Amino acid sequence: MRALTLDPGKTGSLRVADLPEPEPREGELLVEGLAVGVCGTDKEIADGEYGWAPPGRDRLVLGHESLGRVKSAPGPSGFSPGDLVVGVVRRPDPVPCGACAHGEFDNCRNGRYTERGIKELDGYAAELWCVEAAYAVALDPRLERVGVLLEPASVVAKAWEQVRRIGERAWYEPERVLVTGAGPIGLLAAMMGAQQGLDVHVLDRVDGGPKPLLARRLGATYHHRDAEEVAAELRPDVVIEATGVGSVVFGAIRHTAPFGVVCLTGLSSGDLAVEVDVAGANRAMVLENDVVVGSVNANLRHYRQAADALAKADPDWLDGLITRRVPLERFADAFAPRPDDVKVAITMAG
């Protein structure tokens, strides 16, 4: 079978390789790979910035945003051949830490977790792959074209859960959310905000292409002005930050409504230093009971929340998020960004 593999730590090592077909172990599903999404993490691994091959191996099968169809399943698994499934990315550490022991492996405390396609476990960018039934999530059959969005949607579902849990420390009825960044994470965050009946605002630096249209199709208001200026006008109850840009982050933090919650999902590059009025931000946060929280990865609960959210969404809108589908043999095209890209997917066959 064909799979997209690389040598972690070596730039330019990404290639399609012929590998033996996997044999499912006890409790595992055998899955026909349909597609994988390509995100910034995949590009950083391909650039040799990080990534870890399975123990005793030099190469890693890439791909953590999966979509596949079950070919065979163990009897009591709850899955059947033909089911549409996504594989969870992270596995708890073997010790385990307290968080992993309680199923909260997205918050692993000792760093000994493993991740499909990233850290010590092969990913899903293969024509066939296996996954433990306990770490597979079923999708509505109507999501066959867009189910590869489940993994990023799970990250967003966790972010919204964190916001809700923090807000519920006291009386909490948010009305307005500002989403900064109109990539896949930002637009999926906006979608889930719209599903909650919130007044949704999306901010991004571009003023053309698919992003403004996708935001407006949700009923959201789209902005492409200075982030601090927009936040100051809106005074949002919630900010989902998906850019990682320092000036945007601190502009949002300074201008939430009282008792505001800012959830950071974007990673900063560290390439650009930003002057920040830390004292002013501190004063506003303390006096207004604001909270800033970071959120990354997801556990099984969040995947299931995301599957429900995608099933409720407009399939045509979701289809618009995937702006390019690239066949496996042309994988290099998927790693070469284009101005109008939102989400790029690699198709495994056909």
Secondary structure, 3 states (H helix, E strand, C coil): CEEEEECCCCCCCCEEEECCCCCCCCCEEEEEEEEEEECHHHHHHHCCCCCECCCCCCCEECCCEEEEEEEECCHHHCCCCCCEEEECCEECCCCCCHHHHCCCHHHCCCCCCEEECCEEECCCCECEEEEEHHHEEECCHHHCCCHHHHHHHHHHHHHHHHHHHHHCCCCCCCCEEEEECCCHHHHHHHHHHHHCCCEEEEECCCCCCHHHHHHHHCCCEEECCCHHHHHHHHCCCEEEECCCCHHHHHHHHHCCCCCCEEEECCCCCCCCCCCCCHHHHHHHHHHCCCEEEECCCCCHHHHHHHHHHHHHCCHHHHHHHEEEEEEHHHHHHHCCCCCCCCEEEEECCC
